[in-house]
Each structure stands twice: as C-alpha cells, then as structure tokens.
C-alpha cells in the first residue's frame, strides 16, 4: 500500500468507538484508529474509494466529549481478515469549528488513555 499518511494514528479499537451515518443514524462501523487528518473504519459494508460520508463519531463513554460530526472522503477499502468485514481509510474533508475543537479534545483524551 502506498504510504501517504501525514499524521500519527491513535489506535482506538480498545475504546469501542462507533461511527454512525449522520443522515439516518445507522451505525456504519467501529473506528480502528484516528489521526488529525482521518481514520480507519472497520465495517461490514463494502465502501468504494472516492465516495463521501457524513459521519457522527461517538467518543468513549465517560470522556465528557459530545458526538462529533464530520464529512469524510473514502481513500481506500480492503477486505479485513475477518469474513464480511472491510477496513476503510477515510480522510477528513469537512468539519466545523465546534466539532474540530471536540475532535482535538478527543485525540488528546485518547492519547492520554491509550
């Protein structure tokens, strides 16, 4: 895989963070890792590169951070080692100032509790 990552990733699988479609509230998957520029999503859906998602991230319970909405572009998708699961690389392309501040708080929280 071509490595273009500009930021270090924070492993979030232990945190059990979920991502939901901001339009209909349906759970899309579990967040595998996060960085300031995007994330890896673990999902049972086949998603296609160049697609756009509007997701709401649910921070770990008890961290004091509200759900965070953002727009993301699908960079890549690959079958996972588990049947019917996919790993999906997402790039953050749209996030408003209040959500960006909460996202920065979330990254600091996860780094401190990793």
Secondary structure, 3 states (H helix, E strand, C coil): CCCCCCCCCEECHHHCCEEEECCCCCEEEEEEEEECCEEEEEECCCCCCCCEEEEEEECCCCCCCCCEEEEEEEEEEEECCCCCCEEEEEEEEECCHHHHHHHHHHHHHHHHCC
